[in-house]
Amino acid sequence: MIDLRPGALLVAGPMLVDPNFFRSVVLLMSAEEDGAVGVIINRATDVAVGEYLPDWRDLLAPPRMIFDGGPVRPETAIGVGVRPGVPPDEGWRPVPGGIGFIDVALHPDDVPGLSEARIYSGYAGWGAGQLEMEVSVGSWFVVEGDADDVFDPVPETLWRRVLRRQEPHIARYADYPIDPRRN
């Protein structure tokens, strides 16, 4: 049985060449019978958050840019933040790992105790049974995640670093060449 639970990381296997997910790291938001949803956490864009959500700018972890959360509904803003020990409420849905999802339609003052955040444009989504099938064929590795992964200041190297800290049978893929034919 595959342990798909909110807060887990989905790390793209090296053979997953879909440009939407190539070498991506996805924070799983939910996994239900009817499908799964997450945000890609290692793709900063060149769009400053201040252009669209200026009230959130001071709470953002560097780089203070909007992140490409995935190919589904890119016009949707999703926030992830650190708000330790706070139970779910109108603007907050915690997941394991000391993090949770924030309603960025709220003003930051309406989410007390929030220490840092990231904003994502869009999300990744899978239909019923789709993610389980992709994991079973090796397209994704399911690993533990934490706030340090989500708020990593150098997100473009996160894929390799998350793989390196795994068990040897997964860690070996951290140095897999982008194009094995050129190896």
C-alpha positions in Angstrom: 0.0 0.0 0.0 1.3 3.4 -1.0 1.2 6.0 1.9 -0.1 9.1 0.2 -0.9 11.6 3.0 -1.0 15.3 3.1 2.5 16.7 3.9 4.3 14.0 2.0 6.6 14.9 -0.9 6.3 13.4 -4.3 9.7 13.5 -6.0 9.7 13.0 -9.8 11.5 9.9 -10.9 14.3 10.6 -13.4 12.3 8.9 -16.2 9.3 11.3 -15.8 9.9 13.6 -18.7 6.6 15.4 -18.9 7.8 19.1 -18.9 5.1 19.9 -16.3 6.8 17.6 -13.8 10.4 17.0 -14.9 12.6 16.9 -11.8 9.8 18.4 -9.7 9.2 18.1 -6.0 5.5 18.2 -5.1 4.0 18.9 -1.6 0.9 16.7 -1.3 -2.1 18.7 -0.1 -4.7 15.9 -0.2 -5.1 12.3 -1.5 -8.7 11.0 -1.5 -10.5 8.2 -3.3 -11.5 10.7 -6.1 -7.9 12.0 -6.6 -5.0 13.9 -5.3 -3.8 17.5 -5.2 -0.4 19.1 -4.5 1.9 22.0 -5.3 5.3 21.9 -7.0 7.6 23.5 -4.5 10.9 23.8 -6.4 9.9 26.1 -9.3 10.3 29.8 -8.5 9.1 32.1 -11.3 10.4 35.6 -12.1 7.2 37.2 -10.9 7.5 39.1 -7.6 4.6 38.4 -5.2 4.3 42.1 -4.5 2.9 42.6 -8.0 -0.2 40.5 -7.2 -0.4 40.1 -3.4 1.6 43.0 -1.9 0.2 42.4 1.7 1.9 39.0 1.8 5.4 40.2 0.6 6.9 40.7 4.1 6.0 37.2 5.3 7.5 35.4 2.3 10.6 33.2 2.5 13.3 34.1 -0.1 13.1 34.1 -3.0 10.1 36.3 -2.6 8.6 35.2 -5.9 5.5 33.4 -7.0 6.2 29.7 -7.5 4.8 27.6 -10.3 2.6 25.3 -8.3 1.5 23.2 -11.3 -0.3 23.1 -14.6 -3.9 23.1 -13.2 -5.7 26.5 -12.8 -2.6 28.7 -12.9 -4.8 31.7 -12.1 -5.4 30.2 -8.6 -3.1 31.4 -5.8 -2.3 28.8 -3.1 -0.4 29.7 0.1 1.8 27.4 2.2 3.0 28.6 5.6 4.4 27.9 9.0 1.9 28.4 11.9 3.0 26.0 14.7 0.4 24.5 17.0 -2.6 26.2 15.4 -5.7 23.9 14.7 -7.5 24.2 11.4 -9.6 27.3 11.0 -11.1 29.4 8.1 -7.8 30.4 6.7 -5.5 27.6 7.7 -5.3 23.8 7.0 -2.3 22.2 8.7 -0.6 19.1 7.4 2.2 17.1 9.1 5.7 18.6 8.9 4.9 21.8 10.7 3.3 23.5 7.7 -0.1 24.1 6.3 -2.2 25.7 3.6 -3.3 29.3 3.8 -6.2 31.2 2.3 -4.3 34.0 0.6 -7.5 35.8 -0.1 -7.3 36.8 3.6 -5.1 39.6 4.8 -2.0 38.2 6.7 -3.2 39.9 9.9 -6.2 37.5 9.7 -3.9 34.5 10.0 -2.2 35.2 13.3 0.9 33.3 14.3 2.1 32.8 10.7 5.9 33.0 10.6 6.6 32.6 6.9 4.9 31.7 3.7 5.2 30.9 0.0 2.6 31.6 -2.7 2.0 29.2 -5.6 0.3 29.8 -8.9 -1.8 26.7 -9.8 -1.5 23.2 -8.6 -0.9 19.6 -9.7 -3.9 17.3 -9.8 -4.5 13.6 -10.4 -7.8 11.7 -11.0 -9.0 8.7 -9.0 -6.2 6.1 -8.9 -3.9 8.0 -11.2 -1.3 9.0 -8.7 -1.2 5.5 -7.1 -0.6 4.1 -10.6 2.1 6.6 -11.4 3.9 5.8 -8.1 3.6 2.1 -8.7 5.4 2.4 -12.1 8.2 4.5 -10.6 7.2 7.9 -11.9 7.2 9.3 -8.3 9.0 8.6 -5.1 6.9 9.3 -2.0 9.1 10.6 0.8 8.8 12.6 4.1 8.9 16.3 3.8 9.2 19.2 6.2 9.2 23.0 6.4 12.8 23.2 5.4 12.0 21.6 2.0 9.0 23.9 1.4 11.0 27.1 2.3 14.3 26.1 0.8 16.1 29.3 -0.3 17.6 27.5 -3.4 14.6 25.6 -4.8 16.2 24.8 -8.1 18.6 22.3 -6.4 15.9 20.7 -4.1 15.1 17.7 -6.3 18.7 16.4 -6.1 19.1 17.2 -2.4 15.8 15.5 -1.4 16.8 12.4 -3.3 20.3 12.3 -1.8 18.9 12.0 1.8 16.8 9.0 1.0 17.5 5.2 1.3 20.3 4.1 -1.1 17.9 2.5 -3.6 16.3 6.0 -4.1 19.3 8.2 -3.4 21.2 6.8 -6.4 18.9 8.7 -8.7 20.1 12.1 -7.5 23.0 12.0 -10.0 20.9 10.5 -12.9 21.9 12.5 -16.0 19.3 14.7 -17.6 19.9 12.9 -20.9 21.3 9.3 -20.3 22.2 9.0 -24.0 24.9 11.7 -23.4 26.4 9.9 -20.4 
